[in-house]
Each structure stands twice: as structure tokens, then as C-alpha cells.
Amino acid sequence: MPIATASEPTSEQNSAATAPRNAQERPVVLEARHLGVTYGRGRSAVTAIGDVSFQARAGEFLSIVGPSGCGKTTLLKALSGLLRPTTGEVRVNGTPASGVTPGVAMVFQEYTRSLMPWQKVRANVEFPLRGTGLPKRELAARAAKALSEVGLADVGDKYPWQLSGGMQQRVAIARALAFQPNVLLMDEPFASLDAQVRGDLEDLLLHVHARTGMTIILVTHDIDESVYLGDRVIALSHRPTRVRTTIDVDLPRPRDQIHTKALGGFIDLRTRVLELIVAERSVDPDS
């Protein structure tokens, strides 16, 4: 990534300068309306998602947190169309979605399972694009660009198992970027990585978000991560899940691991989010 001089604004600063000052001015690109998911029937039925409603606007970074077992992964699967909700609906640009949600890509926590070890990295990145009708040259160009964006321009001919865990997750992110989604869903993508690699990938994600302007919805157990990355933090209740509250993150961008996390505003926000999670744990009968 090139280093900007004092007279040359970074991409994050350019993005902040051109984005609407009020997030409410941006169009809604993805919406959950009274979303509910119940597994099973009768007495054995388990309601994972009770009634969840929220909107994600163009270019917004949403963090979703909640107590363990509250159904955060289930919620993402319903948003992506990988799981049909029992009640409610998902809307894309105001239109109800049926089946796989159009314009949405998802990055999973378990990158070792989502990547195909018998395929080279380049083929893994190209995989979601196959069957779209794009010519081979375009497939290769998109894969190369996506790998370059995540700092892996020179690993296309390697196999996933030849890479470190952090590099494998970068490949998974590149695969989603090659799809050129309007909305990127991420299910605890850095949970299994060590603290240093996690910090590096958080900053990579901020760079990608600023450069592309895509909407990102991130599920995470890490309270610091939710505040550091997000424009808003959606705090979920215990199961059956509902939106407990939504917190605006009014921290300046661009952000960095040292200065942002030293701000009094950051500390206040992380404390507030943590208090919400602890409060939900105390009333959860299964905790």
C-alpha cells in the first residue's frame, strides 16, 4: 500500500470527504424486517432469531455483537439467503429477496473449510465467478486485482495449505472482493488468528472499505473490534434474539490501532458495548 504524504490525502480521507455527512442520507441497500428463524417443529422447536429488524445503508460498516449462542451466525446466513427465515424478510434496495441474496458475498470464520485445498489460490478466488458468463480473461483479471488488494499478488500459483492462517483468510477475503459485491457479510473472520495478525487484517478491512465504498456487516465476539471498525454497533439480546440497541460510533476516520484505541471516546464506547453484553448474559437462562 503506498504511503501518502502530508499534502496527499489518503483514500480513507477522500472517502470521508465525499460521503454524506449524515448517514441517514445514504440509501438503504440491505434490510432485515422482523426476521425470525426457528429450527425444528413442535416441542423440539428452538427459536434462534426472535424478531430482528435493522437497515444497512450504502457504504456503511455495521458491527454486530451479542452473547455467545444468540444466533449471530444464523442471522448472517438468513441475510445472505443461505438459510430461509421462518418469519419476516430480507430486502435488497427495497425489494424482497428470494433465495440467495443478490449482490451479497460472505466470508466465513473457518477459512480452512471454505477454501478448496486441491485448488490453487487463483482458482479459489475465481471459483464464485464461474458460471457467471464472464470470459476467462475477466476472471483472471478480477482474481489478480483482488489478490493484489489484500497484499497477495504473488501467491496465485500456491495452494492454500502452503500459506499461513492469516494469508488464507486474506485469500477468502479476496474471493469475496472478486465477486464485487454491494454488501459483504463477515462471520467472525479473524477469530482464530493471533492478535498481531488480527490487527493487520482489521486495518486491511478498513482500507478495503474506504477504497471500495461497499457496505460491510461484521459479526464479532471482540468488543474492541466492533467499535474500532464500525460506524454503528448493533447489540443483540440473548436467544430468542432481538436487537437490544444500536450504538453510533462517532470516532474519526481514518483509524489506526494505536491512536484510535487510545481515544477516550473509544474507551467509553467499548465499555458501553461490554456492559450491554454482560447484562444480556446475566438474564440468559442458558448462560
N, C-alpha and C positions, 0 to 999 in steps of 0.2 A: 504494500500500500504506500503511495507516495506521501511524503511529509510536506504539509502545507507551510508556507512561510507566513510571517505576520501579516503581509499585505494580500495574501491569497486565502480566501475563506475556504474552510473545509466543506465537504459535501453535506455534512450534518448541519452546518451553519446555513448553507444555501437552502436546504430543505426546510429548516425552521423559518427562514426569511420568506419563503414563498407559500408556506402552508397557511390556511386561515387561522387567525389569532384565536378564534372561538371554535373549539372542536365541534360544537353543535351546528356550525355552518357546513360541515362536510356531509356528503350523502351517506346514508346507511347502506352498507354493502352486504352485511350478514346479520340476521336477526333470529333469535330464539323466542318463540311465542308460546308461553305456557307449556314448555317442553316437559314431558314426563316419560320415564322408562321403567317398566315393571317386568321382571323376569319370572317366568312360571305362571301358573294359574291356581286358583282356589286357595286352600290353606297354605300351600307351599310357596305362594307368590311372594316375591321380595321386590319392594319398590325402591329402586336405586335413585332415581331422579323424581322428586315430587312435583314441583312446579317451578320451572326456571325460565325467566324472561330477561333478555338484555339485548342491546344493539351494539354492533361494532361498525364504526364509521371508517370511511376511506382514509388510509394512511395511519390509522390508529394502532397503537401497541397496547393490547389488553393482557394483563396477567390475571390468572385465576388461581386462587388458593382456597384451601379448606382442610378440615381434619381428615386424617387417614381413613379410607374406606367410604368417603362421602359420595363417590361416583364421578370424580373429575374425568377419568379416562372414558367412562361411559358417555359423559356429556360430549366430549370431543368426537367420539365415534358417531353419535347422533348428529352432530353438526356437519360431519363430513359425508354423511349418508351411508357409512359402513354399517350402521345399526338403525333400524327403523324405530322411531319413537312410538311409544304406546299412546300418548296423547300429545296434543299440540303440533306445532310445525316449525320447520326451518324455512326462512325466506332469504332469497338472494336478490338483491336490488329490487326488493318489494314483491318478488314473485315466489310463490310456494315452490320449494324444491321437492323433486320426486326422484328417489334413487340416489346415486352418487351425486353429491352437491357440485354443480358446475363451477369451475374456476377456483376450486379449493384443493390444496395439497396438504399432506400431513407428514410430519416427521415423528417417528416413534422413539420411545426411550431405549428399547432393545435393538440397537443398530446391528448387532451381530446376527439377529434373526431377520432383519429387514433387508440386509444386503445378501446377494447371492454369491457364496464363496467360490463357486466354479466359474464365475464370470469375472472378467477384468473390470477394473474401476470404470473405465469409459463405458462399457456395456451396461453396467449397473446404473449409471447416470442416464443413459439413453432409454432404458427399459420402459418408463412410463409413457414415453413419446411414441413407442412403436404402436402401429395400428391407427395413428392419427392422420396418416396420409402425407406426412412430411417427407420430403426426399432425404436420402441418406446424407447428402451434403449438409442439409439443415440440421439433421440430428447431430452430426459430428460437431457442427459449429456451436450449437446450443450447449452440448456437453462440455466442450473445451472452454467456453465462456464461463459456465457455471463453476467448473473446477478452478478456473483462474480466480473467480470471485472469492472462493473460500481458501485461497492460498495453496492449491494442489495442482497447479498447471502441469507439473512434471510426473504425475503418478498414474496417468491414464492407462498405461500398459501393465500396471501391477495388479495383483489380486488383493481383495480386502484383507485377507489373513496376513498379508505381508506388511500391513500398516498398524500403527498404534491405535488404541481405542479412540483417542481424540481425533485422529486423522480419519478413522472410519465414520465417526459421526459427522465430520465435515463432508465426507462423500454423501452421506444421507441427506444433508442439507443441500448440497449441490444438486442432487437428483430432484429435490423439490423445486429448486430455483430454475432448473432447466425446463420444467413444466410451465414456467412463467405464470404462476397463479395470481389471482387477485387477493386471495386470502391464504395465509399459511398458518396451519394448526400445528402446535408442537406439544407433545405429551412428555413432559419432564425429560427433555433431550439430553441434559447434562448430568443427570442424577448419579450415574455410575462412574463419573470421571473425578479425578483428584482436583483439589481446589485451584491449583495453578492453571491446569488445562481448562477447567470450568470458566475461570475468569477470562481467559483468552477467547473462548468461544462466545461468552456473553458479549464481549466487545466486538467480535466478528458479527454477531447478530445485530448489534446496534448499527454497525457500518452498512450491512445489507439493508436494514430497514430504512436508513437515511437515503441510501442510493436509489433503491427501487420504489420507495413510497408505498409498498404493499401493506396491507393490513395483516397484523400478526396477533394470534391468540395463543398465549403460552400458559400451559398448566404447569405448576411447580409446587414442590413442598418447601422450597427455600424462600423464606420471607425476605431476606436481603435481595435476592434475585428478582422477586416480584416487583419490589419498589425500584430497584436500580434500572430495570429495563422498561417498566410500564409507563404509559400515560394515565392509565387507571388500573386499580386493583379491584377485582370482583371477589368478595369473600363469600364463600358458600357455607351453608349450615351443615350440621350432621345429617345423616340419612333419615328419612327421605329428603333429598337435597332441595334447598331453595336458596335464592340469593339473599344473604344476610344483609349486606350493604355493599355499596360501591364507593371507593375512595379515589379522589383525584390526586394524581402525583404531580405537584406543581414545581418539580425540580427543573433547573435549566438544562438545556441540551446545547452542545454535545456533553456527554457524561464520561467520566473515567473512574477507574476503580479506586484511586487514591483520594481525589478531591471531592467527588460526589458523595462517597460514603463517609466523609468527614463532616459533611454539612449537618448543621443542627436540624434542618428540615428533613433530611434523610433519616436521621436517628428517631425523630418524632414519628415519622410515617411508619417505619418498621416496627416501632413499639406499638403503635395503634393496631396494625395488622396482626401482630403477635397476640395482643390482648383479645382480639376477636376470635382467633383460632383456639386459644386456651379456654375462652368462655364456652365455645361450642363443644370442646372436649368434656367440659365439666357437666354438660347436660345430656351428653350422648349415652344412652343406656348400654351401648355395645362397647364403649371405651374402657 
